[in-house]
Every structure is written in structure tokens, then in C-alpha cells.
């Protein structure tokens, strides 16, 4: 008995120092001998004991989360259990027809408001009074841990964010299940979805209250969500039509970002939130590349910057410079001793369909200055920039050199 008590004490100490809800759920299983799960009030699963529980009901309702709408909306009986738990501040023993085994249900409270649920399922061994006392103690650690975690536990709206956080973390779910779950949580999004990671450049808007206001403003846009994720502002934007030019086609959003001094890394368009993790990584890479490259745009799209991502991967094996076109290297050789920004001018010119006006606008130059520099490039490179294959190779080479200047070096 003394050895058992010591083991329990050791597990409780580990639970009190656990770094995540998942760790508490796993240690709780070791301590109690039965699995537990932790959810918000809308039964979005936030953590459950990672044990080999070969029980069909546990697998269906907890691991796979196939909960019916009426279960989530909570029947009168479930509400009654929650009320008793809140009034008594203790786990409630439940043995009914809902599941083939008894449970202990504990409602987590924060300032007298219910914020989540902890359930112990009596699958592997009978539930005793010791289980009730230990679950109450574990619940106090869970309530403390939730104040440190990013999950929000109150209403359906915040439960949507909790579900999206699971997807962002890389949880694998089918398109059918994601749709069903969001239907239950009553959130709709439009066909074309984008993930944006935001960077607030204007220091006047980086205070906590201002960031909260920005997130609230973005969340009020129909069919969109904004929240913190891994210390960054994440914005899930959806629209009926795909967006090709953000500043021109989404002028209201462009003006909002301009007002707040925001730059955005934008993923490719996708159509189902089961792909959220993959496109989050694109948005994350886009904002990093856009800021490092000091691009002038407000929206750094992954499609426009993916070549730099490719160069980042390539540079781990080979120096990208070896793939540069010789005529671009000749221009670079001239550019250095003369200290003339021909490379930059040519890159902007070719990337913007050889428009003198657009190049002058972006570089804040007179049109005649741009014209002079382009003529100089043509002379040095012995090219009129009419061959599409050459132009493609020139642009790629110029981006390789930009990558070297601004990122690799």
C-alpha cells in the first residue's frame, strides 16, 4: 500500500508540473487506471488519454469525435449533471444508457462560469470514491493549465477556434468529419479559403488592447476568423470568388491593413479546412520571406514567393548561383564596380511585364531614369528581352541573386 501511495503521489506531482493538457490526460490515465478526456463546453476534444482503449464507444465518441448534434446541444439530463457538478464543486457519478459504462463528470469553472468538462470513463476498472477525489484534484490542475493554454472554453463561437487550433496543429481529419463538426458548431465559410499570418509593422498598434481590437475587427468579417496561434495573429479568410490581386480586388481589407500598418503572408487558395495545417505553413513561410526580402507589397502571397522557398531548400545541397544565367552574372559584374542599381531595376521591370510606368512607381524613380537603366541593361547583356524563355531565365536568376543578398548572406 505504501508503494502504491508513493506512486500516486509521484504521478500527482508530475501532473501538477505538466506542460500541456495532453500530458495531464496521459498521466491521469496512469494514475486512475481509466481514460479521461478534456473538452470545452461544446465538446470539442482538447485532449484525451493516449492509450490503446479498444472500446467502440470510446473510439467513436472521443478519438474520432463523432458526436451527434443533440449530444452537443446537451440534453436535459446532461444539463442536470453539469448543474450538480457546478453546485457541489465535485465530479458527478453517471451511469445511464448513453454509454455502456459509468463515468465521472466534472465541470471546470472560472470565476463561477463553466469553461470546460473533464470526464473519467470507467472502461477498464470500477469507479471508486478514490477516483472521485483524485479526479477533483486533477481537475484543479487542468483549470490552472487552461489559463496557460491557447484554448478558449466558453461558447460555440470560441469552440470553432478550438477546433481550428486542432487542425492547425496537424490533426488528421476527413473532409466529411470537418464539415460535420463545423455544421454542429454552426460556422460557415465560403468556397475559397486562405490562411494569412499577420505582422503589425506600426509600433503604435502593437499594444495588447490594439491587437485585440484588430482581431475583433477581422473576426467580424463574414465567414472569417482571426485569433492568436503560436504568438502570431492568424486570419482565416474565405470568399465566394478566388482572389488574384489582393490590393485591387479586396480594397476594404487592403485599406484596413494600411490603417493598422499590417503586412500579411498569404497561403495558396484551398477549399477544405482539413488542409488547414499545410496552408498555415505556406502563410508562415510567406510572411517570413516577404519581410526578409523587404518587399513593398502589403500581401506576400506564397505563389509569388515560393521560388524563394525552393531556393532555401536547394541551398542546403548546392549554391543556387550555379543556376544563374551568364548574362545576368555579366550584369552583376558591371553593377558592382559601377554601383548602379541595374539588377534591381531590371528585376522589377521584368517582373511587372516590362512596364516602365509601374517600375518607376515601385522604385520611386522618374520614367526617364528607368528607361536609361533598361537601355544600359540591354546593351550590357546584348538582349532585347523579347524571348520569353530568356526572360523566364533572367527573372529566376535575378531572384537567386536577391535571395543571396537578402536571405542567404
N, C-alpha and C positions, 0 to 999 in steps of 0.2 A: 504493500500500500504506500509506504514511504517513497519507493522508487517511482510509483505512478504519480504521486503528488508532486514530486520533484520534476518529472517530465511535463506535467501540466503547467507548472509554474514557469518552466523554461519556455514552453510554447507561448504562454501569455506574455512573457517578456518580449519575445520575438514579434508577436502581434502588435504590442504597444509601440514597437520601433519600426513597424512595416512601412515601406516607402510607397505602397500603392494599394488600392482596393483589391487588386488581383492577388497580391501577396497575402492579404488578410484572409481572403476566401480560401486560399490553398492551405494556410496554416490552421484556419478554422476547421477544415476537414480533418487534419491530423489530430487536432485537439478533441473534437466532438465525435469522430468516427462516423459522421454522416455529412453529406454535402450541403453547402449553403449557397444561396445566390443573393446578390445585391442589385436592386433596381431603383429607378426613380418612380414617382407616383403613377406614371403611365406605363410602367412595366417595360421600359427599355432596359435590357440587361446591361449592367455596367461591369459586373464581374460574377463569376461563379467558380466553384471548386473544380480545378482542372484534374479530375480523377476519372478513372475508367468505370463510369457508372452505366452498367448495361441494363438500364431501365427505360422502356419505351416512352413512358410519360415524361420522364426527366429529359430524355433526348429530344423529344418533340417540343416540349413547352419551354425548356431552359436553354439547351445547347443550340437548337435550331430556332427557338423563339416563335414557334407557330401558335400564337395566341389569338383567339377569336376576338372580334370587336367587343362583344358583350362582356368578355372577361376583362378587357382593358377599361371599359367604361365602368366596370365594377358593379356587381350585383348588390342587392340589399344585404345579403349575407356577408359578402366581403367587406362592405362598408361597416357593418356591425363589428366585425373582427378588428378592423382598424380603429374604430372608436374606442373599443375596450382597451386595446393596446395603448392608445394615447392617454386614456384616463388613468390606467393603472401604472403607466410607465414601465411595463413589463411585457415580455413575449407572451403571446396567447397561444394555447394549445388548440389545434384544429384537427378534427377527424370527421370528414364528411365524404360525400360521393364525388366531389370534384376531382380528387386524386386517390389512388389506391393505397395510400399510406398517410399517416398523420404528419402534421407539420407544426413547427413553432413559428409564429409570425410576429415580427417586431417592427413597429413604425418608428422611423428616425424623426426626431423633432429638432427644429432650430428656432429658438425664440417662440416656442409654442406652435409653430407651423409644421405640418408634416412635409418632409422633404424627400423621403425615400422609404424603402422597405427592405428588411433582411428576413430571409426565410431559411429555416433549417428543415430539411426533408428527412423523415425517419425511414430511409430506404434500407440501410444496412444493419441498423440495430434499434431496439426500442428507445423511445424518448423518455428520459427520466427528469427528476427535479434538478439534478446536477446540470443537465443540458440547458434547462431554462436559465439557471443562474449564470452559467458560462456564456450563453448567447447574449444575455443582458450586458455582461462585461465586454464582450467582443463588440457589441453594438455601439458602446461608448467610444471605442477606438475608431470604429467606422465613421461615426458622426464627426469626430475630430479630423479624420483623414479627408472627408469630403470638403472640408474648408480649405484643404491644401490642393485638392484636385481641380481640374478644369470643368468637371461636370456641374450642371445646374439642375436642381432637383424639383422644381415646383410644378409648372403647368405643362400642358401639351405642347405649347409653343417652344418651351425650353427643352422638352423631351425630343423635339425634332433636332435641335442642336446636338443633344447627347447621341442620337442615332447617327448623325453626320460625323461626329467625332470618331465613332467606332469605324465607320467606312474610311475616314481619313487615316486612321491608324493601320489600315490594310486588312481589316476583317473581310473574309471572302464570303460573299452572299450572291445569290442568284438575282437576276433582274426581276423575276416574278416575286421573290420574297421582299426585295426592296420596295417595289411598288405596293405590295400588300401592306407593309409596315407603315409607309408614308400615308396610305389611304386611311389606316387606323388613326394615325396622328393628325389627319386632316390637313396635310400640307401638299400643295400642288406646285409643280414647276413647269415651265414651258419647254418646248421640244429641244431647243438649242441651249446647251449648258456650257458655262465657262467657269473656271476657278481663277480667282485673282488673289495674289498676295500683295498687300499694300505697304508702301513705305512713305511715311509722312516726312517730307523734307523741311517744311516750315516749322521751325522750333517753337513758334508761338502756339502751334496746335498740338504739341506733343504731351501736354499735361494730361493726367488721368481723366479729368472731367471732360476735356475736349475730345479725347479719344472715345469715351463713352458716347458722347453726343454724335460723333461721326458714325460709330457702329449703329446707333439707334436710327440715324437718318438713312443709312444704307439698308437697314432691315425693314424699313417702311416701304421700300420699293417693292411693288407686287412681284411675287414668285421668286424672291431673292432672300438670301440670308447672309448676315455678317456676324462674326464673333472672333474671339481670340483663339488661336491654336498655336501651341509651342512658341508663345511670346510674340506672335505676329498677328496682324489683322488679316483675316481671311474673308473673302467676299465671294459667295457663290451666286453668280449672275445667270439668269435664264431669259431667253427672248423667243418670240414666235418665229423670227427670221434670223438666219446666221448673220454675224457682223463681220465685215471685211475691213472697214475703216472706222475705228472707234471714235476718233475725234469728229468725223463728219457725220456718221450715222447715229451716234449716241451723244448728241450735243449736250443734253442735260447732264448726263453723267460726266462728260468732259468738263463742263463748267463747274460742277460740284467738286471734282478733283482739283481743278485750278484754284478754286476758292480755298480749299483746305491744304493746298501745297502737297498733293498726293501723286506719287508715281505708282504704277500698277504693273506687276508681272502677270501676263495673261496666258492661260493654257490654250491648247487647241480646243475646238468645239467638240463636244461629245453629247450623247443622247440618253445615257442611263447612269444613275448615280452609283451603280455597282462599280463604275470605272473611276470613282472619285479620287482614290489614292494615287493612281497613275497620273492623273491630270493635276493634282496638287503638286506633285514633284516637278511637273513642267512649269507651273506658275512660280514655284520656289526658285528653280534654275533661271527663269526669265528675269525675275527682279534682281537676282544676284548679278547676272551678266549685264543687264541694262545699266545698273548703277556703276559697275566696274568700267564699262565701256563709255560711260558718261554720255549716253545717247540723249538727244534733245527731246524725244517724244515723251508723252505722258503715259502711253500704254506700250509696254515692252512685250510684244507677242512672241510666243515660243516659235511660231513658224518663221518669224523674221530673224530669230537669234539662234535657231537650232544648229546652224552651221558652226557657231562658236562652241556649242556644247560638243559637237562632233570633234572639233579641233582639240578641245580639252581632253577628250578620251584618247584621240590619236597621239597627242603629245607625250602620253605616258609610254609610248612604244617608239615613236620616231619624231624627229624635229619637223614640224609642219612646213617649214620654209623650203624643204626639198621639193615640195609640190608647187612652188610659185612659178608663174610664167616668167621666162627670161626677160621679156620686155618690161615687166613690172620691176624686176630686180635692177634693170638698167636705169629705170626712172628713179628708183630708190637711191642708187649710187649718185645720180645727179642731184637729187633732192638734198642729201646730207651736206655736201660741201657748200652748196649754194644757199642752204637754209631757206628754201622756198617751199611752201606747203602744197606742192603739186600732187602728192599722193592723196592727201585728204580731199583736195578739190576734185580730183578725178573720181575718187570713190563715191562722193556724194552725187556727182554728175551722172555716173553710170547707174548708180542705184535708183536714181529718180528719172529714168528713161531719157537721159541726156537733155534735161530741161535746164537751160541757162537761168531762167527766172527762178525756178524752185531752188537751184543750187545757191544762187545769190541770196535768196531769202533765208535759207538754213544757215549759211555761213556769215550772214550779215555783211555781204560784200556788194560793191557796185557790179552791175551786169557786165560792164566792160572789163573789169578785173578778172571775172570768171572766164570771159571769152579769151582774154590774153593767156591765162593759165592753161586752158584746154588746148589752145593752139600750140603752146610750148610742149605739152604732153604729146600731142600728135607728132610734133617734129622729132622729139627725143625717141619716141617709141616706133616711129615710122608706121603709124596706123591711123586710119580714119574712123575707127570704132564703128564700122558698118557690119562687120562679120559677127553674127550672133554667137558663134562658138568662141570666137576670140573674146567678145565682151563677157561671156559667162566665165571664161578662164581668168580674165582680168579682175572681175569682181571677186571671185574666190581668192585670188592671190592677194588682193588689197585687204580682204578680211583676215587672211592669215597674218599679214604684217600688222594689222590693227590688233589682232589677238596677241601677238608678240609684244607690242608696245604697251598695251594697257592691262593685260592679264598675266601672261607668262612671265614677263620681266618685272 
